[in-house]
């Protein structure tokens, strides 16, 4: 009996002193949360930059509509397509301009502004009618521009927003509501 106890105690001491593989175990415990955190940080930065470029593009478009410059630059092309070209322009954007949808609507006042949603949660896609309205503003109109664009999410399994789309994409939206300057007789086409 004592022989077994002595052997067991000796192997117990050897096992306790042996640290081979401890680094691998510690790395395995720390690596997964670190990699998930790194992926989440990368994706959040990408979504933030994409949202920022969409906001800037809508601000640029709103300024042109507000001052009437958009109507002054009319060249006979479809107004919504021309607006999309202006929004994407020559600046760097973090989304596909071909996927950009926008609605431009005139309202009777600021309190009456009912902005239609862009996202259909049941279908996990755009609302079918979104991106089909472009009402050319006139002087002193209250105008609402609503733009939405899906962006790719490299780590879509980390979605916590609830606005995930099919194909691992995220829908980004932005809205600008403003009153146009008092110009008259300008057409968007």
Secondary structure, 3 states (H helix, E strand, C coil): CHHHHHHHHHHHHHHHHCCCCHHHHHHHHHHHHHHHHHHHHHHHHHHHHHHHHHHHHHHHHHHHHHHCHHHHCCCCCCHHHHHHHHHHCCCCCCCCHHHCEEEEEEECCCCCCCCCCCEECCCCEECCCCCCCECCCCCCCEEEEEEEEEEECCCHHHCCCCCEECCCEEEEEEEEEEECCCCCCCCCC
